[in-house]
Amino acid sequence: MEKAFYRTKQAEKILAYVQKMSGEHITAKDIEKHFVSLDDNIGLATIYRHLDQMVAKGVVKKYTVDRNTAACFQFSPPDKKCSEHFHFKCEKCGKLIHFECDEFASIQEHLAKKHGFAVNSLKTVLYGLCDECNKKNGGK
């Protein structure tokens, strides 16, 4: 059974913020902090409820990296098909970065054809150092 998508003022505000952050991975806590900074206290339970509805409607994508990290959400414009992509997670700063790469798509295709294994790219995370943290550690 499909959940109803309620068009309340709070839902509209949450959707507007998620749209504004398009291309970014944000958590429900990030959204809550944003509204607290505006003295517009929308409760965390309300934020999660509306995010769940937006995910069910395909307006927002939900990414769960691991059991220790909060789920991330990303706006998914209805007129733009979001292609499959993978994620990097920086082990130093914790930043989650999504990326699209033909080489990884080739590996995914190889795994499916040669090994019968279908990779779930939405849950595939590679751990390491982001460019910024790598540079701080003396990397290139």
N, C-alpha and C positions, 0 to 999 in steps of 0.2 A: 504494500500500500504506500503510495507516494505522500510525503509530508506536504502540508500546505505551506506556502511561502507568504508569511504575513507582511504586509506593507505598512509597518508602523513607522513613526518618526524615528525610533531607535534603529530599526532595521535599515531605514534609508540613510541614516548617519553612518552606520557601520559599513554599509555598502559603498557609500561615497568615499570613506577613508580607505577601504580596501582598493577601490578603483584608483585613488590618488597614489597609492603605493604600488601600482601595477609594475610588475617585473621584480618586485621585492618579495622575499619570504618574511612574513610577519607572524608573530604568535598572538594568541588571544590576550596575553599580558601586555604586549606592545600596544594593542588596540585600547586596552583599558587605560594604560598610562597616557595615551594620547588624549582620551576624553577627560581624564582627571586633570591634565594640564590645562584644559579648557573650562574647568569647573562644571563639566557636564558628566556627572558620575553615572555611567552606564555599568551595571554590575557585570561581573565576570560570567555568571551563569547565563545572563541575557545575551552576552556576546557569544558564548559557546552555542547557545540555542540558535541564534540567527546564523552563525557560521555553518552549523550543521545543515540548516535549511538551504543555505546558499550552495553548499557542497552537493546536496541532494539534487538541486536544480541545475548543477553544472556551471554555476556562475563563478564558483571559487574551487580551486583544487586544494586538497589537503595532503600534506607530506608528513609522514612519521618516520623519523630517522632511526631512533632506537628507544629503548625503554627509559633512558635517563634524560632525554631531550624532549622539550615540549613540541607538540605538533606545530607545523608551520602551515600557513595558508597563503595562497597567491591568487590574485584576480585572474580569471580566465575569460577574456572577452568572447561573447557569443559569436561575433562575426569573424573571429580569428581562431582557426583550429590550432590548438596547442600541440606541437609535435612532441614526441617522446623525448625525454631528456634525462640526464643523469645528474647526480649531485656530488659535489666535493664538500667535505666538512673539515674545517681547519681545526687541528688538534690543539692549537695554542689559543686562538681567540674565539673559537666556537662558531665562526661565521659559516653559514650554509650557502653554497653557491650552486646554481643550476647551470648546466652547460649542455650544448648540443654539439656533437662532434661526429662527423661521418665515420671516423675510425672506430668509435665505440658502436655505432650502428652496424658496421661491418662485423664486429666481434659478436654482437647480439644475433645477427643473422647467421653467422657461422655456428654459434652455439645451438641455435634452433635446428638448422639443417643437418649438421654433422653429429650432434649429441642429443638431439631431441629435448633440449632444455629451453624453455621460454622464460627469458629474463623479464622481471617486472621492473622496468626502468624507474618507475615512481618510487620504488623502495631500494634502489641501488645507490649506495653511497660509498665513495672512495675517501679514505681518510689520509690526511697529510697536512702540509702547511700551505696557506694561501700565499699569494705573491707578496703581500705586504709583510707578513710574519717571516716568510722565507728571507726577504731582504734584510729584515732586522737581525736575523740569525746569521748573516753573512753569505746568504745564497745569492744567486744571480738574479 
